[in-house]
Amino acid sequence: VALRVAWRAVENAGVNPAALDGREIGVFFGASGMEYGPTVAAVNDYSGHRIAGTALGSVSGRISHALGLTGPAITVDTACASSLTAVHQAAAAIRSGECDWAIAGGVCVMGSPGAFFEFSRNNALAADGRCRSYSSGASGTVWGEGAGAVILESAGAARSAGHRIYGVVAGSRVNHNGSGAPIVVPSADAQRRVIAGALAAAGVDAAQIDLIEGHGTGTLGDPMELDALSAVYGAARADDRPAAVGSVKSNAGHAQAAAGILGLVKVLQCGRNGTIVRTRFADEPTDKIDWDTAGLRLPAATEPWPARDGHRFAAVSSFGVSGTNAHLIVDMPEAPNA
């Protein structure tokens, strides 16, 4: 699955995947071990092939091997923040000159029902099979599978090559909750810090962010996330229209290690079409925050997203059950080039 979407991402960039052999191109892919394939302890007909076939490192390594790429090949596991962390690392590698450009993304394949058992024991699975992000009717998350990938390169190189630019990674940051609470409990303070760090790295004012693609799992973490978003983005827009908040999980479920890249792709498509789409199943927003003063809103319908001074700025969040938080600031052009 990861190899397929990586291949298609290269093709979509107007590049022949078969012509990349020997190029210093990086592969950064988020993935989490979900009991995919036979266990190493089981001796069977697959013995001898599992190390290169099911190990997490093989996700990025197989893509590089198939395309003949010689840049960094790194598989990232920061739980549900994996793919956005991979994008963060890929952008840093390009800026430092470690690779010419990079394929970045994430993949989630659930090889067993283990995650369902774990979350059901903690009453964290949606009772009605709907991921009601930021809604008063949220009863838990909904698991999803999938994969996504984007091509990252410097803006100057993309323009010189005539590549279509969906958006520019203006800045990103990754941090951890630290101690003080159980590792699985989100930290609004850590989320505020990672958001502030990403904005500083991007050189963008919080008031310029019109769309926030949140983590929004439909669990008890949503109110904490909204507190952090309100403290940074909402406070900056006290005299302006509230920032729109959404989560792709209300559409496709929680794809875990691929969640961040799916959120990024959603934001890029919103920018490409100049629209902000509604958050599903959130007709009644959660009452855990005061929406009238939060500086945030949940779009109830698809709406136009006009550019401001030629820019559409958006933010993407992804938080892992490992305690890792990732945040990305994206600058999308007013009209993507062909």
C-alpha positions in Angstrom: 0.0 0.0 0.0 2.8 2.4 0.9 4.7 1.7 -2.2 1.6 2.1 -4.4 0.8 5.6 -3.0 4.4 6.7 -3.1 4.6 5.7 -6.8 1.4 7.5 -7.6 2.6 10.6 -5.7 5.7 10.7 -7.9 3.6 10.3 -11.0 1.3 13.0 -9.9 4.3 15.3 -9.6 4.9 14.8 -13.3 8.0 12.6 -12.7 8.6 9.1 -14.1 9.2 6.8 -11.1 11.3 4.5 -13.2 13.8 7.2 -14.0 14.9 8.0 -10.4 17.6 5.3 -10.0 20.6 6.7 -8.1 19.0 10.0 -7.2 19.5 11.4 -3.7 15.8 11.4 -2.9 14.5 10.8 0.6 11.7 8.6 1.8 10.1 9.5 5.2 7.1 7.3 6.1 5.0 7.1 9.2 4.0 3.6 10.3 3.0 1.8 13.4 3.3 -1.9 14.2 -0.3 -3.2 14.0 0.5 -7.0 13.9 0.7 -7.0 10.2 1.8 -10.4 8.8 2.8 -13.5 10.7 4.7 -13.1 14.0 8.4 -13.7 14.1 8.0 -16.3 16.8 5.8 -18.5 14.5 7.8 -20.9 12.4 6.0 -21.5 9.1 6.4 -21.1 5.3 7.1 -17.4 5.7 10.1 -17.9 7.9 13.2 -16.2 6.5 11.2 -13.5 4.7 9.6 -11.6 7.5 12.6 -9.4 8.5 12.6 -7.7 5.1 8.9 -8.0 4.5 7.1 -6.9 7.7 9.6 -4.9 9.8 8.7 -1.3 10.1 12.0 -0.2 8.6 11.0 -2.0 5.4 8.2 0.5 4.8 10.5 3.3 3.7 13.3 0.9 2.7 11.1 -1.0 0.2 10.1 2.3 -1.4 13.7 3.5 -1.8 14.8 0.0 -3.0 12.0 -0.2 -5.6 12.7 3.3 -7.0 16.5 3.1 -6.6 16.6 6.1 -4.3 19.8 6.8 -2.4 18.7 9.5 0.0 17.6 8.9 3.6 15.0 6.1 4.1 13.4 6.6 7.5 10.3 4.9 9.0 8.8 7.0 11.7 6.7 5.7 14.6 5.3 8.3 16.9 2.0 6.6 17.1 -0.8 8.7 15.7 1.6 11.6 15.0 3.8 9.5 12.8 3.0 10.8 9.3 3.1 14.4 10.2 6.4 13.9 12.1 7.6 12.2 8.9 6.7 15.4 6.9 8.5 17.5 9.5 11.6 15.4 9.2 11.5 15.4 5.4 11.2 19.1 5.2 14.2 19.5 7.5 16.3 17.1 5.4 15.6 19.1 2.3 16.4 22.4 3.9 19.7 20.9 5.2 20.7 19.6 1.8 20.5 15.9 2.9 18.4 15.1 -0.1 17.2 16.8 -3.3 13.6 16.1 -2.6 11.5 13.6 -0.6 8.5 11.4 -0.6 6.7 11.8 2.8 3.6 10.1 4.1 2.1 7.4 6.3 0.4 4.1 6.2 -1.9 2.2 8.6 -2.9 -1.4 8.1 -4.7 -3.1 11.0 -3.6 -6.7 10.9 -5.6 -7.7 14.0 -8.6 -6.5 16.1 -6.2 -5.7 19.0 -6.7 -1.9 18.8 -10.5 -2.4 18.9 -10.2 -4.5 22.1 -7.9 -1.9 23.7 -10.1 1.1 23.0 -13.3 -0.7 23.8 -11.9 -1.6 27.3 -11.3 2.2 27.8 -14.8 3.2 26.4 -13.0 5.1 23.7 -14.7 3.5 20.6 -17.7 5.3 19.1 -20.9 3.6 20.1 -22.6 4.4 16.8 -19.7 4.0 14.4 -19.4 7.8 13.8 -16.3 9.8 14.6 -18.0 13.0 15.9 -15.0 15.3 16.2 -15.6 18.2 18.5 -19.3 17.3 18.9 -21.4 17.1 22.1 -22.5 13.7 20.8 -19.0 12.2 20.6 -18.7 8.8 22.2 -15.3 7.7 20.9 -13.2 7.3 17.8 -13.7 5.1 14.8 -10.7 3.2 13.4 -9.7 3.5 9.8 -7.0 2.2 7.5 -5.2 3.9 4.6 -2.1 5.6 3.3 -1.1 8.9 1.8 2.0 10.5 0.4 3.1 13.9 -0.8 6.2 15.1 -2.7 8.3 17.7 -0.9 11.0 19.9 -2.5 12.2 23.4 -2.2 9.8 26.0 -3.6 12.5 27.3 -5.9 13.3 23.9 -7.3 9.6 23.2 -7.8 9.1 26.4 -9.8 12.2 25.8 -11.9 11.0 22.3 -12.8 7.4 23.6 -13.5 5.9 21.3 -10.8 2.5 22.1 -9.5 2.7 23.5 -6.0 -0.3 22.6 -3.8 1.2 24.4 -0.8 4.3 25.4 1.0 5.4 24.0 4.4 6.0 27.3 6.1 7.0 25.9 9.4 6.6 22.8 11.6 7.4 21.6 15.1 7.3 18.4 17.1 7.4 18.0 20.9 6.3 15.7 23.7 3.9 16.1 26.7 6.6 15.3 29.2 5.7 13.8 32.6 3.0 14.8 35.1 0.2 12.7 33.6 -0.3 9.2 32.2 1.4 8.9 28.8 -1.9 8.4 27.0 -3.5 11.6 28.4 -3.2 14.6 26.0 -1.6 17.8 27.2 -3.2 21.1 26.3 0.0 22.9 27.5 2.3 20.8 25.2 -0.1 21.4 22.3 0.0 25.2 22.9 3.8 25.1 22.9 4.1 23.0 19.7 1.6 25.4 17.9 3.5 28.5 19.1 6.8 26.9 17.9 5.4 26.1 14.5 4.1 29.6 14.0 7.4 31.1 15.1 9.2 28.8 12.6 6.9 29.8 9.9 7.0 33.5 10.7 3.2 33.6 10.5 0.9 35.4 12.9 -1.8 33.3 14.5 -4.5 35.6 13.2 -3.6 34.7 9.6 -4.6 31.1 10.0 -8.1 30.6 8.6 -8.4 26.8 8.7 -7.2 24.4 11.4 -7.2 20.7 10.6 -7.2 19.3 14.1 -6.6 15.9 15.5 -10.2 15.6 16.6 -10.6 11.9 17.5 -14.1 12.2 19.1 -12.6 11.3 22.5 -12.0 13.1 25.7 -8.9 14.7 24.1 -11.0 16.9 21.9 -11.9 19.6 24.6 -8.2 19.7 25.6 -7.2 20.3 22.0 -9.9 23.0 21.6 -8.5 24.7 24.7 -5.0 24.9 23.1 -6.4 26.0 19.7 -8.5 28.7 21.4 -5.5 29.9 23.5 -3.3 30.5 20.4 -5.5 30.9 17.3 -8.8 31.9 18.9 -7.2 34.6 21.1 -5.5 36.1 18.1 -8.8 36.5 16.2 -10.8 38.2 19.0 -11.8 41.0 16.6 -12.0 38.9 13.5 -14.0 36.0 12.1 -13.4 32.8 14.2 -11.0 30.3 12.7 -12.6 27.2 11.1 -11.8 23.9 12.8 -12.3 20.4 11.3 -11.0 16.9 11.3 -10.8 14.4 8.4 -11.5 11.7 11.0 -15.2 12.7 10.8 -15.0 11.6 7.1 -12.6 8.7 7.1 -12.1 7.6 10.6 -8.8 7.6 12.6 -6.1 6.2 10.3 -3.6 6.4 13.2 -0.1 6.5 11.7 -1.6 7.9 8.5 -3.9 10.4 10.2 -1.6 13.4 9.8 -0.9 13.0 6.1 -4.7 12.5 5.4 -5.3 15.8 7.2 -2.6 17.5 5.2 -4.0 16.2 1.9 -7.5 17.5 3.0 -6.1 20.9 3.7 -4.2 21.1 0.4 -7.4 20.1 -1.5 -9.3 22.8 0.3 -6.7 25.3 -0.7 -6.7 24.0 -4.3 -10.4 24.5 -4.6 -10.7 27.6 -2.5 -13.2 26.1 -0.1 -13.5 25.1 3.5 -15.5 21.9 4.0 -17.9 21.2 6.9 -17.1 19.0 9.8 -19.4 16.0 9.7 -21.6 14.9 12.7 -20.9 18.1 14.6 -24.3 19.8 14.3 -24.2 20.2 18.1 -20.7 21.4 19.0 -19.3 20.2 22.3 -20.3 22.2 25.3 -16.9 21.8 27.0 -15.8 25.2 25.6 -17.5 28.5 25.2 -17.7 28.9 21.4 -18.9 32.5 21.7 -15.5 33.5 23.1 -13.2 30.8 21.8 -12.4 32.4 18.5 -13.2 29.1 16.8 -16.0 27.6 14.8 -17.1 24.3 13.2 -18.2 25.0 9.6 -21.8 23.7 9.1 -21.5 23.6 5.3 -19.0 23.9 2.5 -18.0 27.6 2.2 -15.8 29.8 0.0 -12.2 30.3 1.3 -11.0 33.6 -0.2 -7.3 34.3 -0.3 -5.9 37.1 1.8 -3.1 39.1 0.1 -2.6 36.1 -2.2 -2.3 33.5 0.6 -4.4 30.9 2.3 -2.8 29.9 5.6 -3.8 26.7 7.4 -2.6 24.6 10.3 -2.5 20.8 10.7 -2.2 19.0 14.0 -1.5 15.4 14.8 -1.1 14.0 18.3 0.2 10.5 19.3 -0.9 8.3 22.1 2.9 8.1 22.7 2.7 11.7 23.9 4.3 13.2 20.8 2.7 16.2 19.2 3.2 17.5 15.7 2.0 20.8 14.1 2.4 22.1 10.6 1.7 25.5 9.1 0.9 25.5 5.4 0.8 28.4 3.0 -1.3 27.8 -0.1 -1.1 29.9 -3.2 -4.2 31.8 -4.4 -4.4 29.7 -7.5 -2.2 26.5 -7.9 -0.2 26.5 -11.1 -1.1 23.8 -13.7 
